Amino acid sequence: MIYFRQLFDTSSSTYTYLLGDLTHHEAVLIDPVREHLALYLSLLDEQKLKLRCVLETHIHADHITGASLLREQTGAQIMMRQQDSTKCADVQLKEGDTVQFGAETITVLATPGHTAGCASYLWRDRLFTGDALLIGTCGRTDFQGGDAGMLHDSITQKIWPLPGETLIYPGHDYQHKHVSSVAQERESNPRLTGKSRDEFIAIMSGLNLPMPLLIDSAVPANQHCGHDEPRAA
């Protein structure tokens, strides 16, 4: 039996995902928010789940991750895609790696572009895309090593080839939408559908979005997995 919860942080419109194997009593959290630590621990206790690992889709700019606090309180490993900007993870993941919890397997897809180190995680019929692909849109590409051409390649070469019924669970949504699918996004995403790579790059370069309010504090903290200062060696 499996357990699945989609959790929402209203301040940053961030989705966090709790995946559990109820038979083997192991779980994974994807993109936890520091302020909700008590909720995560309560759900794990309620379902009698041991947290196996925390997966980060990227270095977030709009909230501080709860990864380090969860590691301290549960012994879970922190895992994220290998990148130069952070060394705090216990496991540095790369394309094609798998993450085990109980009898369940998550496959890592490298999907850079929103930031240089973005990853998406494929579990059963569900893809957790972080900020690479959102519902009806995509992540911005104007900071943290973002690259619009790279994001276009990540989406069209890594996500579009998946079965159309694959469910898309994004890292954020600002319109209270919860889930999409590969087929729906391939066919109707305004930034991508029917657009060439060059057209997509032009769209992204013209967004002129304001910087996230917490970027100056969130990025440095998240480069240390949610600690305000680096852990002592």
C-alpha positions as CSV (number, residue, x, y, z in Angstrom):
1,M,0.0,0.0,0.0
2,I,1.2,3.5,-0.8
3,Y,0.5,6.9,0.9
4,F,0.5,10.2,-1.0
5,R,-0.1,13.7,0.2
6,Q,0.2,17.0,-1.6
7,L,0.8,19.8,1.0
8,F,0.7,23.6,0.3
9,D,2.6,26.6,1.8
10,T,0.4,29.6,1.3
11,S,3.2,32.2,1.8
12,S,5.2,30.9,-1.2
13,S,2.6,28.9,-3.0
14,T,5.0,25.9,-2.7
15,Y,3.9,22.3,-3.0
16,T,5.5,19.7,-0.8
17,Y,4.9,16.0,-1.4
18,L,4.9,13.1,1.1
19,L,5.3,9.7,-0.5
20,G,5.0,6.6,1.7
21,D,5.3,2.8,1.4
22,L,2.8,1.7,4.2
23,T,3.9,-1.9,4.0
24,H,7.6,-1.2,4.6
25,H,7.0,2.0,6.7
26,E,9.3,4.2,4.8
27,A,8.7,7.7,3.2
28,V,10.2,10.4,1.1
29,L,9.5,14.2,1.3
30,I,10.0,16.4,-1.8
31,D,10.6,20.1,-1.3
32,P,9.7,20.6,2.4
33,V,9.2,24.1,3.8
34,R,10.9,24.9,7.1
35,E,7.9,26.4,8.7
36,H,5.9,23.2,8.4
37,L,8.3,20.9,10.2
38,A,5.7,20.0,12.9
39,L,3.1,19.0,10.3
40,Y,5.5,16.7,8.5
41,L,6.6,15.0,11.7
42,S,2.9,14.6,12.7
43,L,2.0,13.0,9.4
44,L,5.0,10.6,9.6
45,D,4.0,9.6,13.1
46,E,0.3,9.2,12.2
47,Q,1.1,6.9,9.3
48,K,3.9,5.1,11.2
49,L,6.4,6.0,8.5
50,K,10.2,6.5,8.9
51,L,11.5,9.3,6.7
52,R,14.1,7.7,4.4
53,C,15.2,10.9,2.6
54,V,14.4,14.5,1.6
55,L,14.5,15.2,-2.1
56,E,15.1,18.8,-3.3
57,T,14.1,19.7,-6.9
58,H,16.5,22.7,-6.8
59,I,17.9,25.5,-4.7
60,H,14.7,27.5,-3.9
61,A,14.6,31.3,-3.9
62,D,11.2,31.9,-2.3
63,H,11.3,29.9,0.9
64,I,13.7,28.1,3.1
65,T,13.8,24.4,3.0
66,G,13.1,22.2,6.0
67,A,15.7,19.6,4.8
68,S,18.3,20.1,7.5
69,L,15.8,20.2,10.4
70,L,14.3,17.0,9.1
71,R,17.7,15.4,8.9
72,E,18.4,16.4,12.4
73,Q,15.1,15.1,13.8
74,T,14.6,11.9,11.8
75,G,18.0,10.8,10.5
76,A,16.8,11.1,6.9
77,Q,19.3,11.7,4.1
78,I,19.2,14.9,2.0
79,M,19.4,14.2,-1.7
80,M,19.6,16.6,-4.6
81,R,21.0,16.8,-8.1
82,Q,24.8,17.3,-8.2
83,Q,25.8,21.0,-8.5
84,D,28.6,23.3,-7.5
85,S,26.5,25.7,-5.5
86,T,25.8,23.4,-2.6
87,K,27.7,20.6,-0.8
88,C,25.3,20.1,2.0
89,A,23.4,17.1,0.6
90,D,24.3,13.6,1.8
91,V,23.7,12.2,-1.7
92,Q,24.4,14.1,-4.9
93,L,22.1,12.7,-7.6
94,K,22.6,12.5,-11.4
95,E,20.4,11.7,-14.4
96,G,19.1,8.1,-14.3
97,D,19.9,7.5,-10.6
98,T,17.2,5.8,-8.5
99,V,16.1,6.5,-5.0
100,Q,14.6,3.6,-3.0
101,F,12.1,3.8,-0.1
102,G,10.6,0.6,1.0
103,A,9.7,-1.3,-2.2
104,E,9.2,1.9,-4.1
105,T,11.6,3.4,-6.7
106,I,12.0,7.1,-7.8
107,T,13.9,7.8,-11.0
108,V,15.9,11.1,-11.3
109,L,15.6,13.2,-14.4
110,A,18.0,16.1,-14.9
111,T,15.8,19.1,-16.0
112,P,18.0,22.2,-15.7
113,G,16.9,25.6,-17.0
114,H,15.0,27.3,-14.2
115,T,18.2,26.9,-12.3
116,A,21.3,25.0,-13.4
117,G,20.8,22.2,-10.9
118,C,17.1,21.4,-11.3
119,A,15.9,17.8,-11.2
120,S,12.5,16.2,-11.6
121,Y,11.5,12.9,-9.9
122,L,9.5,10.2,-11.5
123,W,7.5,7.9,-9.2
124,R,5.0,5.4,-10.6
125,D,2.7,7.5,-12.9
126,R,3.7,10.8,-11.3
127,L,6.4,13.3,-12.2
128,F,7.4,15.9,-9.6
129,T,8.7,18.7,-11.8
130,G,9.8,21.3,-9.2
131,D,9.9,24.7,-11.1
132,A,10.9,23.2,-14.5
133,L,7.3,22.7,-15.7
134,L,4.4,24.2,-13.9
135,I,0.7,23.9,-14.7
136,G,0.1,26.0,-17.8
137,T,3.4,27.7,-17.6
138,C,7.1,27.0,-16.5
139,G,9.7,28.3,-14.2
140,R,11.5,31.6,-14.8
141,T,15.1,31.5,-16.1
142,D,16.6,34.8,-15.2
143,F,18.6,33.9,-12.1
144,Q,20.7,31.2,-10.4
145,G,22.2,30.0,-13.7
146,G,18.9,29.8,-15.4
147,D,18.9,29.3,-19.2
148,A,15.7,29.4,-21.3
149,G,17.2,27.3,-24.1
150,M,18.3,24.7,-21.6
151,L,14.8,24.7,-20.0
152,H,13.1,24.2,-23.4
153,D,15.4,21.2,-24.0
154,S,14.7,19.8,-20.6
155,I,11.0,19.9,-21.1
156,T,10.8,18.8,-24.7
157,Q,13.5,16.1,-24.4
158,K,12.9,14.7,-20.9
159,I,9.2,15.4,-20.1
160,W,7.3,15.4,-23.4
161,P,8.5,11.9,-24.3
162,L,6.9,10.4,-21.2
163,P,3.4,8.7,-21.5
164,G,0.7,11.3,-21.9
165,E,-1.1,10.0,-18.8
166,T,1.9,10.8,-16.6
167,L,0.6,13.1,-13.9
168,I,2.5,16.4,-13.4
169,Y,2.9,17.6,-9.9
170,P,4.6,21.0,-9.9
171,G,6.7,22.7,-7.2
172,H,4.4,25.8,-7.2
173,D,1.0,26.9,-8.4
174,Y,-0.4,30.4,-7.9
175,Q,-3.9,29.7,-9.3
176,H,-4.9,26.9,-6.9
177,K,-4.4,24.2,-9.4
178,H,-3.2,20.8,-8.1
179,V,-2.2,18.5,-10.9
180,S,-1.9,18.3,-14.7
181,S,-0.6,15.7,-17.1
182,V,2.1,15.4,-19.7
183,A,-0.5,15.2,-22.5
184,Q,-2.3,18.3,-21.2
185,E,0.9,20.4,-21.0
186,R,2.2,19.2,-24.3
187,E,-1.1,20.2,-26.0
188,S,-2.0,23.4,-24.2
189,N,0.9,25.0,-22.3
190,P,0.9,28.6,-23.6
191,R,4.6,29.1,-23.3
192,L,5.5,25.9,-25.0
193,T,2.8,24.5,-27.2
194,G,3.4,25.3,-30.9
195,K,6.4,27.4,-30.0
196,S,9.9,26.9,-31.5
197,R,12.9,26.9,-29.2
198,D,13.8,30.5,-30.3
199,E,10.2,31.7,-29.7
200,F,10.3,30.2,-26.2
201,I,13.6,31.9,-25.5
202,A,12.1,35.2,-26.6
203,I,9.1,34.7,-24.4
204,M,11.2,34.0,-21.4
205,S,13.6,36.9,-22.0
206,G,10.6,39.3,-22.1
207,L,8.9,38.4,-18.8
208,N,10.7,41.1,-16.7
209,L,9.4,39.5,-13.4
210,P,10.3,41.0,-10.0
211,M,12.8,39.1,-7.9
212,P,11.3,36.8,-5.2
213,L,11.0,38.7,-1.9
214,L,13.1,36.2,0.1
215,I,15.8,35.6,-2.5
216,D,18.6,37.2,-0.6
217,S,18.0,35.1,2.5
218,A,16.5,31.9,1.0
219,V,19.2,31.1,-1.5
220,P,22.2,31.3,0.9
221,A,20.3,29.3,3.5
222,N,19.2,26.7,0.9
223,Q,22.7,26.3,-0.3
224,H,23.3,24.9,3.2
225,C,20.1,22.8,3.0
226,G,18.1,25.2,5.2
227,H,20.8,26.2,7.7
228,D,21.4,29.9,8.0
229,E,25.1,29.0,8.4
230,P,27.2,26.0,7.1
231,R,27.3,22.9,9.3
232,A,30.5,22.5,11.2
233,A,32.8,19.9,9.7
